[in-house]
Structure formats: C-alpha cells, structure tokens
Amino acid sequence: GPDDSYFVWKKNGQKMKACITEQSHMLFDGRVHVLSWVKDSVSENTEYKCSFISKVGNTTSEVRITVEDKDSAGQDGWTKEFDTWRSAISEHDKMMQNWRKTWVRIFG
C-alpha cells in the first residue's frame, strides 16, 4: 500500500521536492490506486522522470519536453490562433451581457 511505496520525480536528473501532487484511492477489492503528477513550467528543453518504488517492484516513466524557439513560425501561428480565440470569447461575452440586459428589461 501507500505506506511502503513512494514516488521519486527528477527534472533533468535532479530530484524534485516541489510542485508534486500525490493521491491514493482505496479500491473495492482492497488494492490501492496511487497517482502523482507535477505542475511545473519550463523555458528550455526539460526531461522528467517519475519512478514508483515499492516492495513489490519499481517502475519508471520518462518524458522530454521540447521548447520551440519563440521566433519560430509555429509559435507565431499559435499566438495568432490564441489571439483569435481570445477575441471570439470576448465577443461572445459581450453578446451574452447584451442578452442578459435585454432579458432583465423584458422579464424584469
């Protein structure tokens, strides 16, 4: 169970102590489901490794986050798309506020 098992997170080979969340859930059959995740921000290519250590055995997962150059065409395209979405949401919000004012005047 969770008492004899634990997670080890590493970022670029260095053990992490912050930004880690862990949860455990007791299952109906007595087993325990455990999970862990990291909330972090990166500004450069970063490798994360998560190891789960227990008496039964150990397992490790890893992922590499690649940060693209801010001046790359992909980032420019994403920024334009984000601005388009932000504009659409703002326009939708204005429209909903107008509808609300209309409903209040009609049905008061």
Order of alpha helices (4+ residues) and beta strands (2+ residues): beta-beta-beta-beta-beta-beta-alpha
